[in-house]
């Protein structure tokens, strides 16, 4: 009976150690770097594989929208299309645009997102969000 108890104790100990190690681990994909207009002008760092989410307020009622204007897509690339969610049911009340990005490779890139009518690209935007991203 003693060998069975010893094997059980060793198995239980191994399971507890594994669970403890796994519980303390957090993959890069499970962390998200969340940014807003308050982060404009900052330099940020992420690990390769770590997602980046940017939420910017805006009102698209006059045809204005947020567009990615500058980004090295070999380092960081869009993960899907931006989503717009109105802040209320009031027409013209504004809302939030959410952008998701994937950090693909080690390196640095400027990211610039502009609030502009797509037909007026090349003119001065209404608003600008810009950051420097370093991927480790």
Secondary structure, 3 states (H helix, E strand, C coil): CHHHHHHHHHHHHHHHHHHHHHHHCCCHHHCEEEECHHHCCCEEEECCCCEEEEEEEECHHHCEEEEEEECCCCCEEECCCCEEEECCCCCCCCEEEEEEEEECCCEEEEEEEEEEEHHHCCCCCCEEEEEEEEEC
